Amino acid sequence: MELEKRKKNKKKYAGFSLLEIVIAMSIFVIVVMVATISFSNAFFSGQKTETVRKNLENGRTAIEIMAKNIRMSRKLVGITNGIKMFNNSQGKCIAYVFGSGKLQSIVYAPSDIETDSTFPTCSDPDMNNASDLISSGVSGSFSIIQTSIVAPKKIGKATILIKIGTGNDIQYMQTTVSFRDFRGIL
């Protein structure tokens, strides 16, 4: 009879003990914390990937613009932190300058025509009127090898090196562009 009473009481008070509830809650909290940390890491990783993608896209666009203008130009000259040239296709001078974390460009009228040729002279640019190709987090350099019509003859080229990004998110981009100024070489 005593046994039957206990069975009835157990049915009456059926449920979880306090210890079981505490253990279940602890496991639930641990699972939620692990999931939150995983989602947080995935979110920040996605943001970092997006920043790197944008930097690479901006750098690639800038390099393509500069390479096109360099190919179509003559009289490339290195200037402080940059390069200037006379662009044959536009009939204008173009300059690209790295400074203050920016890559700037300016298109301006040539200063005069040289007496011994039909080449205009490009004066040093006024970068106060320049526009930003890349507005932040960039540095770089230009290396120029001029075209030579005396032995050994060689076609000139310009190498562009861009370092873009900040902190641990720095990417390097480089390209070399041959000039299309073949006069006297071929």
C-alpha positions as CSV (number, residue, x, y, z in Angstrom):
1,M,0.0,0.0,0.0
2,E,2.8,2.4,0.8
3,L,4.3,1.7,-2.6
4,E,1.0,2.5,-4.3
5,K,0.9,5.8,-2.5
6,R,4.4,6.8,-3.6
7,K,3.5,6.0,-7.2
8,K,0.5,8.2,-7.0
9,N,2.5,11.1,-5.4
10,K,5.2,10.8,-8.1
11,K,2.5,11.1,-10.8
12,K,1.1,14.0,-9.0
13,Y,4.5,15.8,-8.7
14,A,6.0,14.6,-12.0
15,G,8.6,17.1,-13.5
16,F,12.3,18.0,-13.5
17,S,14.3,18.4,-10.4
18,L,16.2,21.7,-9.7
19,L,19.5,20.1,-10.5
20,E,18.3,18.9,-13.9
21,I,17.0,22.4,-14.8
22,V,20.3,24.0,-13.8
23,I,22.3,21.6,-15.9
24,A,20.0,22.1,-18.9
25,M,20.2,25.9,-18.6
26,S,24.0,25.7,-18.4
27,I,24.3,23.6,-21.5
28,F,21.8,26.0,-23.3
29,V,23.9,29.1,-22.3
30,I,27.1,27.5,-23.5
31,V,25.5,26.6,-26.9
32,V,24.2,30.1,-27.3
33,M,27.5,31.7,-26.4
34,V,29.4,29.5,-29.0
35,A,26.8,30.3,-31.7
36,T,27.1,34.1,-30.9
37,I,30.8,34.1,-31.1
38,S,30.8,32.1,-34.4
39,F,28.3,34.5,-36.0
40,S,30.2,37.5,-34.7
41,N,33.5,36.2,-36.2
42,A,31.8,35.4,-39.5
43,F,30.3,39.0,-39.6
44,F,33.7,40.7,-38.9
45,S,35.4,38.4,-41.4
46,G,32.8,39.4,-44.0
47,Q,33.5,43.1,-43.3
48,K,37.2,42.6,-43.6
49,T,36.8,40.7,-46.9
50,E,34.6,43.5,-48.2
51,T,37.2,46.1,-47.3
52,V,40.0,44.1,-49.1
53,R,37.7,43.7,-52.1
54,K,37.0,47.4,-52.3
55,N,40.7,48.3,-51.9
56,L,41.6,45.9,-54.7
57,E,38.9,47.2,-57.0
58,N,40.0,50.8,-56.4
59,G,43.6,49.9,-57.0
60,R,42.8,47.9,-60.2
61,T,40.7,50.8,-61.6
62,A,43.5,53.3,-60.8
63,I,46.1,51.1,-62.4
64,E,44.0,50.6,-65.6
65,I,43.4,54.4,-66.0
66,M,47.1,55.2,-65.5
67,A,48.3,52.4,-67.7
68,K,46.0,53.5,-70.6
69,N,47.2,57.1,-70.3
70,I,50.9,56.0,-70.0
71,R,50.6,53.9,-73.2
72,M,49.2,56.8,-75.1
73,S,51.8,59.3,-73.9
74,R,55.2,60.7,-74.6
75,K,57.7,62.5,-72.6
76,L,57.1,60.8,-69.3
77,V,59.0,62.5,-66.5
78,G,59.2,61.6,-62.8
79,I,58.2,64.4,-60.4
80,T,58.1,64.4,-56.6
81,N,56.1,61.3,-55.6
82,G,54.6,61.0,-59.1
83,I,54.8,61.2,-62.8
84,K,53.8,63.7,-65.5
85,M,53.4,63.1,-69.3
86,F,52.0,64.5,-72.5
87,N,49.1,62.4,-73.6
88,N,49.0,62.2,-77.4
89,S,45.4,61.1,-77.7
90,Q,44.0,63.9,-75.5
91,G,46.6,66.6,-76.5
92,K,47.0,67.4,-72.8
93,C,49.4,66.9,-69.9
94,I,48.5,64.4,-67.2
95,A,50.1,64.0,-63.8
96,Y,49.6,61.3,-61.1
97,V,50.9,62.0,-57.6
98,F,51.0,60.0,-54.4
99,G,50.7,62.0,-51.2
100,S,48.8,62.4,-47.9
101,G,47.5,58.8,-48.3
102,K,45.9,59.7,-51.7
103,L,46.5,59.0,-55.3
104,Q,45.6,62.2,-57.2
105,S,45.4,63.0,-60.9
106,I,45.2,66.2,-62.9
107,V,44.8,66.9,-66.6
108,Y,46.1,70.3,-67.7
109,A,47.1,72.2,-70.8
110,P,50.7,72.0,-72.0
111,S,52.8,75.1,-71.3
112,D,54.4,75.5,-74.8
113,I,55.6,73.8,-77.9
114,E,59.3,73.0,-78.1
115,T,61.1,74.6,-81.0
116,D,62.9,71.5,-82.2
117,S,59.8,69.2,-82.3
118,T,56.1,69.3,-82.2
119,F,56.0,68.1,-78.6
120,P,54.4,70.4,-76.0
121,T,56.2,70.8,-72.7
122,C,54.3,69.9,-69.5
123,S,55.1,72.2,-66.7
124,D,54.9,71.0,-63.1
125,P,51.2,70.5,-62.2
126,D,49.3,72.5,-59.6
127,M,48.0,69.6,-57.5
128,N,45.6,71.9,-55.7
129,N,43.1,71.4,-58.5
130,A,43.7,67.6,-58.7
131,S,41.0,65.0,-58.3
132,D,41.4,61.8,-56.2
133,L,41.7,58.5,-58.0
134,I,42.0,56.9,-54.5
135,S,41.1,59.1,-51.6
136,S,42.6,57.3,-48.6
137,G,45.0,54.6,-47.4
138,V,47.3,54.5,-50.5
139,S,50.9,55.1,-51.3
140,G,53.1,54.0,-54.2
141,S,55.8,54.8,-56.6
142,F,56.6,55.0,-60.3
143,S,59.7,53.8,-62.1
144,I,60.4,55.0,-65.6
145,I,62.8,53.7,-68.2
146,Q,62.9,56.1,-71.1
147,T,62.8,55.0,-74.8
148,S,66.3,54.9,-76.3
149,I,66.8,55.3,-80.1
150,V,70.6,54.8,-79.8
151,A,72.3,51.5,-79.3
152,P,71.1,49.5,-77.4
153,K,67.7,50.6,-78.6
154,K,64.9,49.9,-76.2
155,I,61.3,50.7,-75.8
156,G,60.5,52.7,-72.7
157,K,58.4,51.4,-69.9
158,A,56.9,52.6,-66.6
159,T,56.3,50.5,-63.6
160,I,53.5,51.4,-61.2
161,L,53.5,50.1,-57.6
162,I,50.6,50.7,-55.4
163,K,50.3,49.9,-51.7
164,I,46.7,50.2,-50.6
165,G,44.9,49.6,-47.3
166,T,45.7,50.1,-43.6
167,G,46.8,48.0,-40.7
168,N,46.8,44.3,-41.5
169,D,44.7,44.8,-44.6
170,I,47.4,46.0,-47.0
171,Q,47.5,44.9,-50.5
172,Y,50.3,45.5,-53.1
173,M,49.6,45.9,-56.8
174,Q,52.1,46.4,-59.5
175,T,52.1,46.6,-63.3
176,T,54.6,47.5,-66.0
177,V,53.4,49.4,-69.1
178,S,55.4,49.6,-72.3
179,F,55.3,52.9,-74.2
180,R,53.9,53.0,-77.7
181,D,56.5,55.5,-78.8
182,F,58.3,53.4,-81.3
183,R,59.8,56.3,-83.4
184,G,63.3,55.5,-84.4
185,I,63.3,52.1,-82.7
186,L,61.8,49.9,-85.4
